[in-house]
Amino acid sequence: MNTYKQKVCKSIDEKKKELISIGKKIFINPELGFKEEKTAKLIKETFEKMGVKYKDKLALTGIKATISGRKKSPNIAILGEMDAVISPNHPFADKKKEQLMPVVTIL
């Protein structure tokens, strides 16, 4: 495993509980696209706690953050999908919220 991958994996492992907690909060509070107010608030609070500068209200509820390293490369992009989809037959569909099924995707 190369050095960059080892560092990234180590950092993820060290923050495992916090990352899972954030994912669970998003999962149990599904919001349709362009209506992810609670999710956007959670992500902004997380970035603020980390001292990461961000731009918000992109395409209504989108958030973009850039973290600069000490070197120009390598560059890494992470995209997180915050919205839910309507899927009434999914086992985790929220019966109280128009039968939304939460979707948490990290690319």
MIROKOL-398936 format. One record per residue: x, y negated, z of N, C-alpha, C, CB in turn; residue in three letters; residue number from 1. Coordinates in Angstrom, 1 decimal. Glycine has a CB too. Example, Ala and Ser with C-alpha at 12.3 -4.5 7.8 and 13.67 -1.06 7.14 Angstrom:
<nodes>
+--------+---------+--------+---------+----------+--------+--------+---------+--------+---------+----------+--------+------+-----+
| n.east | n.north |   n.up | ca.east | ca.north |  ca.up | c.east | c.north |   c.up | cb.east | cb.north |  cb.up | rest |  nr |
+--------+---------+--------+---------+----------+--------+--------+---------+--------+---------+----------+--------+------+-----+
|   13.2 |     5.7 |    7.8 |    12.3 |      4.5 |    7.8 |   13.2 |     3.3 |    7.8 |    11.3 |      4.5 |    9.0 |  ALA |   1 |
|   12.8 |     2.2 |    7.1 |    13.7 |      1.1 |    7.1 |   12.9 |     0.0 |    7.9 |    14.1 |      0.6 |    5.7 |  SER |   2 |
+--------+---------+--------+---------+----------+--------+--------+---------+--------+---------+----------+--------+------+-----+
</nodes>
This chain:
<nodes>
+--------+---------+--------+---------+----------+--------+--------+---------+--------+---------+----------+--------+------+-----+
| n.east | n.north |   n.up | ca.east | ca.north |  ca.up | c.east | c.north |   c.up | cb.east | cb.north |  cb.up | rest |  nr |
+--------+---------+--------+---------+----------+--------+--------+---------+--------+---------+----------+--------+------+-----+
|    0.9 |     1.2 |    0.0 |     0.0 |      0.0 |    0.0 |    0.9 |    -1.2 |    0.0 |    -1.0 |      0.0 |    1.2 |  MET |   1 |
|    0.6 |    -2.2 |   -0.9 |     1.4 |     -3.4 |   -0.9 |    1.2 |    -4.3 |    0.3 |     1.2 |     -4.2 |   -2.2 |  ASN |   2 |
|    2.1 |    -5.2 |    0.5 |     2.1 |     -6.1 |    1.6 |    0.8 |    -6.9 |    1.8 |     3.3 |     -7.0 |    1.6 |  THR |   3 |
|    0.4 |    -7.5 |    0.6 |    -0.8 |     -8.3 |    0.7 |   -2.0 |    -7.5 |    1.1 |    -1.1 |     -9.0 |   -0.7 |  TYR |   4 |
|   -2.2 |    -6.3 |    0.6 |    -3.3 |     -5.5 |    0.9 |   -3.2 |    -5.1 |    2.4 |    -3.3 |     -4.2 |    0.0 |  LYS |   5 |
|   -2.0 |    -4.8 |    2.9 |    -1.9 |     -4.4 |    4.3 |   -2.3 |    -5.6 |    5.2 |    -0.4 |     -4.0 |    4.6 |  GLN |   6 |
|   -1.9 |    -6.8 |    4.8 |    -2.3 |     -7.9 |    5.6 |   -3.8 |    -8.2 |    5.7 |    -1.6 |     -9.2 |    5.1 |  LYS |   7 |
|   -4.4 |    -8.1 |    4.5 |    -5.8 |     -8.3 |    4.4 |   -6.6 |    -7.2 |    5.2 |    -6.3 |     -8.2 |    2.9 |  VAL |   8 |
|   -6.2 |    -5.9 |    5.0 |    -6.8 |     -4.8 |    5.8 |   -6.7 |    -5.0 |    7.3 |    -6.2 |     -3.5 |    5.3 |  CYS |   9 |
|   -5.5 |    -5.4 |    7.7 |    -5.2 |     -5.6 |    9.1 |   -6.1 |    -6.8 |    9.7 |    -3.8 |     -6.0 |    9.4 |  LYS |  10 |
|   -6.3 |    -7.8 |    8.9 |    -7.1 |     -9.0 |    9.3 |   -8.6 |    -8.5 |    9.4 |    -6.9 |    -10.1 |    8.4 |  SER |  11 |
|   -9.0 |    -7.8 |    8.5 |   -10.4 |     -7.3 |    8.5 |  -10.6 |    -6.4 |    9.7 |   -10.8 |     -6.5 |    7.2 |  ILE |  12 |
|   -9.7 |    -5.5 |    9.9 |    -9.8 |     -4.6 |   11.1 |   -9.9 |    -5.3 |   12.4 |    -8.6 |     -3.6 |   11.1 |  ASP |  13 |
|   -9.1 |    -6.4 |   12.5 |    -9.0 |     -7.2 |   13.7 |  -10.4 |    -7.9 |   14.0 |    -7.9 |     -8.2 |   13.7 |  GLU |  14 |
|  -11.1 |    -8.3 |   12.9 |   -12.3 |     -9.0 |   13.0 |  -13.5 |    -8.1 |   12.7 |   -12.3 |    -10.2 |   12.0 |  LYS |  15 |
|  -13.4 |    -6.8 |   12.8 |   -14.4 |     -5.9 |   12.4 |  -15.7 |    -6.1 |   13.1 |   -13.9 |     -4.5 |   12.7 |  LYS |  16 |
|  -15.7 |    -6.2 |   14.5 |   -16.9 |     -6.4 |   15.2 |  -17.6 |    -7.7 |   14.8 |   -16.6 |     -6.4 |   16.7 |  LYS |  17 |
|  -16.9 |    -8.8 |   14.7 |   -17.5 |    -10.0 |   14.3 |  -18.1 |   -10.0 |   12.9 |   -16.5 |    -11.2 |   14.4 |  GLU |  18 |
|  -17.4 |    -9.4 |   12.0 |   -17.9 |     -9.2 |   10.6 |  -19.2 |    -8.4 |   10.5 |   -16.9 |     -8.6 |    9.7 |  LEU |  19 |
|  -19.2 |    -7.3 |   11.3 |   -20.4 |     -6.5 |   11.3 |  -21.6 |    -7.2 |   12.0 |   -20.1 |     -5.2 |   12.1 |  ILE |  20 |
|  -21.3 |    -8.0 |   13.0 |   -22.3 |     -8.7 |   13.7 |  -23.0 |    -9.7 |   12.7 |   -21.7 |     -9.5 |   14.9 |  SER |  21 |
|  -22.1 |   -10.4 |   12.0 |   -22.7 |    -11.4 |   11.0 |  -23.5 |   -10.7 |    9.9 |   -21.5 |    -12.2 |   10.3 |  ILE |  22 |
|  -23.0 |    -9.6 |    9.4 |   -23.8 |     -8.8 |    8.4 |  -25.1 |    -8.4 |    9.0 |   -23.0 |     -7.6 |    8.0 |  GLY |  23 |
|  -25.2 |    -7.9 |   10.2 |   -26.4 |     -7.5 |   10.8 |  -27.4 |    -8.6 |   11.0 |   -26.2 |     -6.8 |   12.2 |  LYS |  24 |
|  -26.9 |    -9.8 |   11.4 |   -27.8 |    -10.9 |   11.5 |  -28.4 |   -11.3 |   10.2 |   -27.0 |    -12.2 |   12.1 |  LYS |  25 |
|  -27.7 |   -11.2 |    9.1 |   -28.2 |    -11.5 |    7.8 |  -29.2 |   -10.4 |    7.4 |   -27.1 |    -11.6 |    6.7 |  ILE |  26 |
|  -28.9 |    -9.2 |    7.7 |   -29.7 |     -8.1 |    7.3 |  -31.1 |    -8.1 |    8.0 |   -29.0 |     -6.8 |    7.7 |  PHE |  27 |
|  -31.1 |    -8.5 |    9.3 |   -32.4 |     -8.5 |   10.0 |  -33.2 |    -9.8 |    9.8 |   -32.2 |     -8.2 |   11.5 |  ILE |  28 |
|  -32.7 |   -10.7 |    9.1 |   -33.4 |    -12.0 |    8.8 |  -33.4 |   -12.2 |    7.3 |   -32.7 |    -13.2 |    9.6 |  ASN |  29 |
|  -34.1 |   -11.4 |    6.5 |   -34.0 |    -11.6 |    5.1 |  -34.7 |   -12.8 |    4.6 |   -34.7 |    -10.4 |    4.4 |  PRO |  30 |
|  -34.1 |   -13.5 |    3.6 |   -34.7 |    -14.7 |    3.0 |  -34.6 |   -14.6 |    1.5 |   -34.0 |    -16.0 |    3.6 |  GLU |  31 |
|  -35.6 |   -15.0 |    0.8 |   -35.6 |    -15.0 |   -0.6 |  -34.6 |   -16.1 |   -1.2 |   -37.0 |    -15.3 |   -1.2 |  LEU |  32 |
|  -34.2 |   -15.9 |   -2.4 |   -33.3 |    -16.8 |   -3.1 |  -33.8 |   -18.3 |   -3.0 |   -33.1 |    -16.4 |   -4.5 |  GLY |  33 |
|  -32.8 |   -19.1 |   -2.8 |   -33.0 |    -20.6 |   -2.7 |  -33.8 |   -21.0 |   -1.4 |   -33.8 |    -21.1 |   -3.9 |  PHE |  34 |
|  -34.0 |   -20.0 |   -0.5 |   -34.7 |    -20.2 |    0.8 |  -33.9 |   -19.7 |    1.9 |   -36.1 |    -19.6 |    0.8 |  LYS |  35 |
|  -32.6 |   -19.5 |    1.7 |   -31.7 |    -18.8 |    2.7 |  -31.2 |   -19.9 |    3.8 |   -30.5 |    -18.1 |    2.1 |  GLU |  36 |
|  -32.2 |   -20.5 |    4.4 |   -31.8 |    -21.6 |    5.4 |  -31.1 |   -21.0 |    6.6 |   -33.1 |    -22.3 |    5.8 |  GLU |  37 |
|  -31.6 |   -20.0 |    7.2 |   -31.0 |    -19.4 |    8.4 |  -29.6 |   -18.8 |    8.1 |   -31.9 |    -18.3 |    9.0 |  LYS |  38 |
|  -29.6 |   -18.1 |    6.9 |   -28.3 |    -17.5 |    6.5 |  -27.3 |   -18.5 |    6.2 |   -28.6 |    -16.6 |    5.2 |  THR |  39 |
|  -27.6 |   -19.6 |    5.5 |   -26.7 |    -20.7 |    5.2 |  -26.2 |   -21.3 |    6.5 |   -27.4 |    -21.8 |    4.3 |  ALA |  40 |
|  -27.1 |   -21.5 |    7.5 |   -26.7 |    -22.1 |    8.8 |  -25.7 |   -21.2 |    9.5 |   -27.9 |    -22.3 |    9.7 |  LYS |  41 |
|  -25.9 |   -19.9 |    9.5 |   -25.0 |    -18.9 |   10.1 |  -23.7 |   -18.9 |    9.4 |   -25.6 |    -17.5 |   10.0 |  LEU |  42 |
|  -23.6 |   -19.0 |    8.1 |   -22.3 |    -19.0 |    7.4 |  -21.6 |   -20.3 |    7.7 |   -22.6 |    -18.8 |    5.9 |  ILE |  43 |
|  -22.3 |   -21.4 |    7.7 |   -21.7 |    -22.7 |    8.0 |  -21.1 |   -22.7 |    9.4 |   -22.7 |    -23.9 |    7.8 |  LYS |  44 |
|  -21.9 |   -22.2 |   10.4 |   -21.4 |    -22.1 |   11.8 |  -20.1 |   -21.2 |   11.9 |   -22.5 |    -21.6 |   12.7 |  GLU |  45 |
|  -20.1 |   -20.2 |   11.1 |   -19.0 |    -19.3 |   11.1 |  -17.8 |   -20.0 |   10.5 |   -19.3 |    -18.0 |   10.3 |  THR |  46 |
|  -17.9 |   -20.7 |    9.4 |   -16.8 |    -21.4 |    8.8 |  -16.3 |   -22.5 |    9.8 |   -17.2 |    -22.1 |    7.5 |  PHE |  47 |
|  -17.2 |   -23.2 |   10.4 |   -16.8 |    -24.3 |   11.4 |  -16.0 |   -23.7 |   12.5 |   -18.1 |    -25.0 |   11.9 |  GLU |  48 |
|  -16.5 |   -22.5 |   13.0 |   -15.7 |    -21.8 |   14.1 |  -14.3 |   -21.4 |   13.7 |   -16.5 |    -20.6 |   14.5 |  LYS |  49 |
|  -14.2 |   -21.1 |   12.4 |   -12.9 |    -20.7 |   11.8 |  -12.0 |   -21.9 |   11.4 |   -13.1 |    -19.8 |   10.7 |  MET |  50 |
|  -12.6 |   -23.1 |   11.4 |   -11.9 |    -24.3 |   11.0 |  -11.8 |   -24.3 |    9.5 |   -10.5 |    -24.3 |   11.6 |  GLY |  51 |
|  -12.7 |   -23.7 |    8.7 |   -12.7 |    -23.7 |    7.3 |  -13.6 |   -24.8 |    6.7 |   -13.1 |    -22.3 |    6.7 |  VAL |  52 |
|  -13.0 |   -25.6 |    5.8 |   -13.8 |    -26.6 |    5.2 |  -14.7 |   -26.0 |    4.1 |   -12.9 |    -27.8 |    4.6 |  LYS |  53 |
|  -15.9 |   -26.5 |    3.9 |   -16.8 |    -26.0 |    3.0 |  -17.7 |   -27.1 |    2.4 |   -17.7 |    -24.9 |    3.6 |  TYR |  54 |
|  -18.3 |   -26.7 |    1.2 |   -19.3 |    -27.6 |    0.6 |  -20.6 |   -26.8 |    0.7 |   -18.9 |    -28.0 |   -0.9 |  LYS |  55 |
|  -21.7 |   -27.5 |    1.0 |   -22.9 |    -26.8 |    1.1 |  -24.0 |   -27.4 |    0.2 |   -23.4 |    -26.7 |    2.6 |  ASP |  56 |
|  -25.1 |   -26.9 |    0.3 |   -26.3 |    -27.3 |   -0.6 |  -26.0 |   -27.2 |   -2.1 |   -26.6 |    -28.8 |   -0.2 |  LYS |  57 |
|  -25.2 |   -26.2 |   -2.4 |   -24.9 |    -26.0 |   -3.8 |  -26.1 |   -25.1 |   -4.4 |   -23.5 |    -25.3 |   -4.1 |  LEU |  58 |
|  -26.7 |   -25.5 |   -5.4 |   -27.9 |    -24.8 |   -5.9 |  -28.9 |   -24.6 |   -4.8 |   -27.5 |    -23.5 |   -6.6 |  ALA |  59 |
|  -29.1 |   -25.6 |   -3.9 |   -30.0 |    -25.6 |   -2.8 |  -29.3 |   -25.1 |   -1.5 |   -31.2 |    -24.9 |   -3.1 |  LEU |  60 |
|  -29.1 |   -23.8 |   -1.4 |   -28.6 |    -23.2 |   -0.2 |  -27.2 |   -22.6 |   -0.3 |   -29.5 |    -22.1 |    0.3 |  THR |  61 |
|  -26.5 |   -22.7 |   -1.4 |   -25.2 |    -22.1 |   -1.6 |  -24.1 |   -22.8 |   -0.8 |   -24.9 |    -22.1 |   -3.1 |  GLY |  62 |
|  -23.1 |   -22.1 |   -0.5 |   -21.9 |    -22.6 |    0.2 |  -20.7 |   -22.1 |   -0.5 |   -22.0 |    -22.1 |    1.7 |  ILE |  63 |
|  -19.7 |   -23.1 |   -0.6 |   -18.4 |    -22.7 |   -1.2 |  -17.3 |   -23.2 |   -0.2 |   -18.3 |    -23.4 |   -2.6 |  LYS |  64 |
|  -16.4 |   -22.3 |    0.1 |   -15.2 |    -22.6 |    0.9 |  -14.0 |   -22.3 |    0.2 |   -15.3 |    -21.9 |    2.3 |  ALA |  65 |
|  -12.9 |   -23.0 |    0.4 |   -11.6 |    -22.7 |   -0.1 |  -10.6 |   -22.7 |    1.0 |   -11.2 |    -23.8 |   -1.2 |  THR |  66 |
|   -9.9 |   -21.6 |    1.1 |    -8.8 |    -21.5 |    2.1 |   -7.5 |   -21.5 |    1.3 |    -9.0 |    -20.2 |    3.0 |  ILE |  67 |
|   -6.6 |   -22.4 |    1.6 |    -5.4 |    -22.5 |    0.9 |   -4.3 |   -21.7 |    1.7 |    -4.9 |    -23.9 |    0.7 |  SER |  68 |
|   -3.5 |   -21.0 |    1.0 |    -2.4 |    -20.3 |    1.7 |   -1.1 |   -21.1 |    1.6 |    -2.2 |    -18.9 |    1.1 |  GLY |  69 |
|    0.0 |   -20.4 |    2.0 |     1.3 |    -21.1 |    1.9 |    1.9 |   -21.0 |    0.5 |     2.2 |    -20.5 |    2.9 |  ARG |  70 |
|    1.4 |   -20.1 |   -0.3 |     2.0 |    -19.9 |   -1.6 |    0.9 |   -20.1 |   -2.7 |     2.6 |    -18.6 |   -1.8 |  LYS |  71 |
|    1.3 |   -20.3 |   -3.9 |     0.3 |    -20.5 |   -5.0 |   -0.4 |   -19.3 |   -5.4 |     1.0 |    -21.1 |   -6.2 |  LYS |  72 |
|    0.2 |   -18.1 |   -5.2 |    -0.4 |    -16.9 |   -5.6 |   -0.1 |   -15.8 |   -4.6 |     0.1 |    -16.4 |   -7.0 |  SER |  73 |
|   -0.9 |   -14.7 |   -4.5 |    -2.0 |    -14.4 |   -5.4 |   -3.2 |   -15.2 |   -5.0 |    -2.3 |    -12.9 |   -5.4 |  PRO |  74 |
|   -4.2 |   -15.3 |   -5.9 |    -5.4 |    -15.9 |   -5.6 |   -6.5 |   -14.8 |   -5.4 |    -5.9 |    -16.9 |   -6.8 |  ASN |  75 |
|   -7.3 |   -15.0 |   -4.5 |    -8.4 |    -14.0 |   -4.2 |   -9.7 |   -14.7 |   -4.1 |    -8.1 |    -13.2 |   -2.8 |  ILE |  76 |
|  -10.7 |   -14.2 |   -4.7 |   -12.1 |    -14.8 |   -4.6 |  -13.0 |   -13.8 |   -4.0 |   -12.6 |    -15.1 |   -6.1 |  ALA |  77 |
|  -13.8 |   -14.3 |   -3.1 |   -14.8 |    -13.5 |   -2.4 |  -16.2 |   -14.1 |   -2.7 |   -14.5 |    -13.3 |   -0.9 |  ILE |  78 |
|  -17.1 |   -13.3 |   -3.1 |   -18.5 |    -13.9 |   -3.4 |  -19.5 |   -13.1 |   -2.5 |   -18.9 |    -13.7 |   -4.9 |  LEU |  79 |
|  -20.3 |   -13.8 |   -1.8 |   -21.3 |    -13.1 |   -1.0 |  -22.7 |   -13.5 |   -1.4 |   -21.1 |    -13.5 |    0.5 |  GLY |  80 |
|  -23.5 |   -12.5 |   -1.7 |   -24.9 |    -12.7 |   -2.1 |  -25.7 |   -12.8 |   -0.8 |   -25.4 |    -11.6 |   -3.1 |  GLU |  81 |
|  -26.5 |   -13.9 |   -0.6 |   -27.2 |    -14.1 |    0.7 |  -28.7 |   -13.8 |    0.7 |   -26.9 |    -15.5 |    1.1 |  MET |  82 |
|  -29.3 |   -13.6 |   -0.5 |   -30.7 |    -13.5 |   -0.5 |  -31.2 |   -12.1 |   -0.5 |   -31.2 |    -14.2 |   -1.8 |  ASP |  83 |
|  -32.5 |   -12.1 |   -0.2 |   -33.2 |    -10.8 |   -0.1 |  -34.1 |   -10.6 |   -1.4 |   -34.1 |    -10.7 |    1.1 |  ALA |  84 |
|  -34.5 |    -9.4 |   -1.6 |   -35.4 |     -9.1 |   -2.7 |  -36.7 |    -8.5 |   -2.2 |   -34.7 |     -8.2 |   -3.8 |  VAL |  85 |
|  -37.8 |    -8.6 |   -2.9 |   -39.0 |     -8.0 |   -2.5 |  -39.0 |    -6.5 |   -3.0 |   -40.3 |     -8.7 |   -3.2 |  ILE |  86 |
|  -39.1 |    -5.6 |   -2.0 |   -39.0 |     -4.2 |   -2.3 |  -39.8 |    -3.5 |   -1.2 |   -37.5 |     -3.7 |   -2.3 |  SER |  87 |
|  -41.1 |    -3.5 |   -1.3 |   -42.0 |     -2.9 |   -0.2 |  -41.7 |    -1.5 |    0.2 |   -43.4 |     -3.1 |   -0.6 |  PRO |  88 |
|  -41.2 |    -0.7 |   -0.7 |   -41.0 |      0.7 |   -0.4 |  -39.6 |     1.0 |    0.2 |   -41.2 |      1.5 |   -1.7 |  ASN |  89 |
|  -38.8 |     0.0 |    0.3 |   -37.5 |      0.3 |    0.9 |  -37.6 |     0.5 |    2.4 |   -36.5 |     -0.9 |    0.6 |  HIS |  90 |
|  -36.9 |     1.5 |    2.9 |   -37.0 |      1.8 |    4.4 |  -36.7 |     0.7 |    5.3 |   -36.1 |      2.9 |    4.7 |  PRO |  91 |
|  -36.0 |    -0.3 |    4.9 |   -35.7 |     -1.5 |    5.7 |  -36.5 |    -2.7 |    5.3 |   -34.2 |     -1.8 |    5.7 |  PHE |  92 |
|  -37.5 |    -2.6 |    4.5 |   -38.4 |     -3.7 |    4.1 |  -39.0 |    -4.3 |    5.4 |   -39.5 |     -3.2 |    3.1 |  ALA |  93 |
|  -39.0 |    -5.6 |    5.4 |   -39.6 |     -6.4 |    6.5 |  -41.1 |    -6.5 |    6.3 |   -38.9 |     -7.8 |    6.7 |  ASP |  94 |
|  -41.9 |    -5.8 |    7.0 |   -43.3 |     -5.7 |    6.7 |  -44.0 |    -7.1 |    7.1 |   -44.0 |     -4.6 |    7.6 |  LYS |  95 |
|  -43.4 |    -7.9 |    7.9 |   -44.0 |     -9.2 |    8.3 |  -43.6 |   -10.3 |    7.3 |   -43.5 |     -9.5 |    9.7 |  LYS |  96 |
|  -42.6 |   -10.1 |    6.5 |   -42.1 |    -11.2 |    5.6 |  -42.3 |   -10.8 |    4.2 |   -40.7 |    -11.6 |    6.0 |  LYS |  97 |
|  -43.5 |   -10.7 |    3.7 |   -43.7 |    -10.4 |    2.3 |  -43.0 |    -9.1 |    1.8 |   -43.3 |    -11.6 |    1.4 |  GLU |  98 |
|  -42.7 |    -8.2 |    2.8 |   -42.0 |     -7.0 |    2.5 |  -40.7 |    -7.2 |    1.8 |   -42.9 |     -6.1 |    1.6 |  GLN |  99 |
|  -39.9 |    -8.1 |    2.4 |   -38.6 |     -8.4 |    1.9 |  -37.6 |    -7.3 |    2.3 |   -38.1 |     -9.7 |    2.4 |  LEU | 100 |
|  -36.7 |    -7.0 |    1.4 |   -35.6 |     -6.0 |    1.8 |  -34.3 |    -6.8 |    1.7 |   -35.6 |     -4.8 |    0.7 |  MET | 101 |
|  -33.6 |    -6.9 |    2.8 |   -32.4 |     -7.7 |    2.9 |  -31.3 |    -7.1 |    2.0 |   -31.9 |     -7.7 |    4.3 |  PRO | 102 |
|  -30.6 |    -8.0 |    1.3 |   -29.5 |     -7.6 |    0.5 |  -28.2 |    -8.4 |    0.9 |   -29.8 |     -7.9 |   -1.0 |  VAL | 103 |
|  -27.2 |    -7.7 |    1.3 |   -25.9 |     -8.3 |    1.7 |  -24.9 |    -7.7 |    0.7 |   -25.6 |     -8.1 |    3.2 |  VAL | 104 |
|  -24.4 |    -8.5 |   -0.2 |   -23.4 |     -8.0 |   -1.2 |  -22.2 |    -8.9 |   -1.1 |   -24.0 |     -8.0 |   -2.6 |  THR | 105 |
|  -21.1 |    -8.2 |   -0.9 |   -19.8 |     -8.9 |   -1.0 |  -19.0 |    -8.4 |   -2.2 |   -19.0 |     -8.8 |    0.4 |  ILE | 106 |
|  -18.6 |    -9.3 |   -3.1 |   -17.9 |     -8.9 |   -4.3 |  -16.5 |    -9.4 |   -4.2 |   -18.5 |     -9.3 |   -5.5 |  LEU | 107 |
+--------+---------+--------+---------+----------+--------+--------+---------+--------+---------+----------+--------+------+-----+
</nodes>
